[in-house]
Amino acid sequence: MAIHGLRNRAYKSAAFLLLGAALVAASGCGDDSGDASAAEGGGGPGVEAAQAVANEASTRPTKLDLGKPVGKEIPSGKQIAFISCGVEACEIQGDIIKEGAALLGWTARTIGTDGSPEQLQNAFQSALRQGADAVILNAVTRAVVAKQIAEAKKQGVPFVTLSSVEKPGDGILANIADTRNSGRIGKLLAAQIVSDSGGGANTLYVNISAFQILKALGDQFESSYKQYCPDCEYGSIDIPATSLGKDAPDRIVSYLRSHPQVDYVVLSVSNALGAGLPAALKAAGLGDKIKLIGQSGDSQTFQDLEAGNIAAVVPYDYYTVDYLMLDALARHFAGVPLEDSSPPLWMVTADNIPEGATKGLFPVVEDYQEQFKKIWGKQ
């Protein structure tokens, strides 16, 4: 995930998205269904189906879903402008995009912002003034930069985003890792919990309602969870963006104290909601009872995973999504249809955590560059 869509100081404290991470309506608010006892585990078709999904997801993917090779020469010399949201993950994305652009014979530069609407608009306008051949901006909310998107369309400058709830078209060439991808993650998280609990889970889903794209994740999680395990208990709460990096752990612990039968907590954005949460759970005497799982993560998330403070994480694959944005542009400039590709998903636990994960972002598919080079005809 990254975290996405909230363009202000609270957005920055969320440590991106997803993008992750893109992120207004909630997938449930203050549901008290967690009061009931969790069902007794006992297997059954739903649990078996969940186990199959979870087991498959535990294997690190080796092949990307990239569709057909471009098949035509991709013009070189293009200048790509990446507008950064102003947090560390976005800055790292700028480096990834620069590397991928170089493989295509392009140049890419990052325009820094603090994530506020004013700075995003100014950065977009600056990119167009300076002759960018394409513009990339994560988790766009069309209303925020509608004027700039219209101007880019008028100038024939393609615009690409990711982890947005906006549909492609009318100036948006592509939206990578859209709500469908969030739904895939939600289903996988549900399968992991039902599998791990053997069908005896009582789960709290923690949402951040300010991030629009998380609604798809939350909706799919609840649907799949109830499908896999109709008797498993479920509750949800919303954490306001203003609480991220502040009292979010206290809010979660407060819910758990008033719902003592909960034994699983799903973090819709692990790095935004998980900061300080393991320590808060231990201080409340809940550290050995609650299993945390979630999507997206930073170095601290994976340190907690390695230490056993978090049970499982679906990382947001910045490397693949950034290259997929470049792939959309490559196909556009080559004059071929775009592919409807999805980033790979991987359920990471302490048993399969990759080397170096505790130090920063990592690609889900190790040889992702070689696979993109092959479909681009750049080997």
C-alpha positions, 0 to 999 in steps of 0.5 A, spaced: 500 500 500 501 504 500 497 510 503 494 515 499 489 520 497 489 525 503 493 531 501 495 534 507 499 534 513 495 528 516 497 524 509 504 525 511 504 522 517 500 516 514 507 514 511 504 514 504 499 508 501 499 505 498 499 508 496 500 505 498 499 505 498 489 513 495 485 513 500 473 518 504 468 513 505 469 507 510 468 500 510 465 500 517 465 504 523 464 502 530 461 495 529 460 492 536 459 485 533 466 483 536 462 483 543 460 476 541 464 470 542 469 467 537 466 461 533 470 454 535 475 452 530 473 446 527 475 446 519 470 445 514 469 447 506 470 455 508 476 454 512 479 449 507 478 454 502 482 459 506 488 455 507 489 453 500 489 461 499 493 462 505 498 457 503 499 459 496 500 466 498 506 464 503 510 462 497 514 468 494 512 470 487 517 469 481 513 471 475 510 478 474 503 479 471 505 483 465 501 481 459 504 481 452 510 484 450 510 491 447 512 488 440 514 495 437 520 500 438 519 504 444 521 511 443 527 514 447 529 521 450 522 522 453 522 526 460 518 523 465 516 528 471 514 524 478 511 529 483 512 526 490 508 526 496 513 529 500 514 523 505 520 518 505 516 512 501 515 517 495 522 519 495 524 512 494 519 511 489 522 517 485 529 513 485 525 507 482 522 511 477 528 514 475 532 507 474 526 504 470 526 510 466 533 509 464 532 502 462 527 505 457 532 511 455 528 516 458 530 521 464 526 522 470 526 527 475 522 528 482 518 534 483 518 535 491 512 537 495 509 537 502 503 533 499 498 539 500 493 541 494 497 547 493 503 544 492 501 538 488 497 543 483 504 547 482 508 541 481 504 539 476 503 546 472 511 546 473 512 539 470 508 542 464 511 548 463 518 545 463 516 540 457 515 534 461 513 528 456 509 525 461 507 526 469 506 521 474 502 523 481 500 517 486 493 516 488 490 522 485 484 525 487 481 528 480 478 534 483 485 536 486 488 537 480 483 537 475 485 543 472 492 540 471 489 534 468 485 538 463 491 542 461 496 536 460 490 532 456 490 539 451 498 538 451 498 531 449 501 529 455 499 523 458 498 522 466 499 516 470 497 515 477 496 509 482 492 506 488 487 511 486 479 510 486 479 514 479 477 511 473 482 512 467 480 516 461 479 524 460 486 525 461 488 519 466 492 514 462 492 509 467 491 507 474 495 502 477 493 498 483 486 500 483 481 498 487 481 491 484 488 490 487 485 492 494 480 487 494 485 482 492 489 484 498 482 484 503 481 477 500 488 474 502 488 477 509 481 474 510 484 467 508 490 468 512 486 469 519 481 464 518 486 459 516 491 461 522 485 460 527 482 454 524 475 457 523 475 460 530 477 467 529 474 474 533 477 479 528 477 487 529 478 491 522 482 497 523 480 502 517 482 509 516 476 512 513 480 518 510 483 514 505 478 512 499 482 506 496 481 502 503 474 502 502 475 496 497 480 493 501 475 493 508 469 491 504 472 485 501 476 483 507 469 483 511 465 479 505 471 474 504 472 473 512 464 471 512 464 467 506 470 463 509 468 463 516 460 465 517 461 463 525 467 467 526 466 474 529 467 481 526 468 488 528 471 494 525 473 501 527 475 507 524 481 511 526 481 518 523 487 521 519 489 526 525 490 520 530 496 517 525 502 517 529 499 520 535 493 516 539 492 511 534 494 505 538 491 508 544 484 508 540 485 500 538 487 498 545 481 501 548 477 497 543 480 491 545 479 492 552 472 493 551 471 487 547 476 482 550 474 476 546 478 479 540 484 475 538 486 478 531 487 485 529 487 487 521 491 493 520 488 496 513 495 500 513 500 496 517 506 502 517 501 507 519 497 504 524 502 499 527 507 504 529 507 504 537 502 498 537 505 492 539 508 496 545 501 499 547 498 492 546 504 489 551 503 495 556 495 493 556 497 486 557 495 484 550 501 482 547 501 475 547 493 474 546 492 479 539 495 477 533 496 483 528 496 482 520 496 487 515 498 490 508 503 495 507 509 496 511 516 500 512 522 497 516 519 498 523 513 494 520 518 488 518 522 489 524 516 488 528 514 482 524 521 479 525 521 480 532 514 476 533 510 482 534 506 482 528 504 475 525 503 477 517 504 482 512 502 483 505 507 488 503 506 494 498 510 492 492 513 499 490 518 496 485 512 493 481 507 498 481 512 504 479 515 500 473 507 498 471 506 506 471 512 506 466 510 500 462 503 504 461 507 510 458 511 505 454 506 502 451 502 509 450 508 512 446 509 505 442 502 506 440 500 499 442 494 497 447 495 498 455 495 491 459 491 490 465 496 488 469 496 487 477 502 487 482 504 480 485 501 479 492 505 475 498 504 474 505 510 475 509 511 472 516 517 471 520 518 464 517 519 467 510 521 474 511 526 476 506 533 478 507 534 486 508 526 487 509 528 490 516 532 495 512 527 498 507 523 497 501 524 491 497 521 488 491 516 482 491 519 479 485 527 479 485 528 479 478 523 484 476 527 489 472 529 483 467 522 481 466 520 488 465 526 489 460 524 483 456 517 485 455 520 492 453 525 489 448 531 492 452 535 486 454 
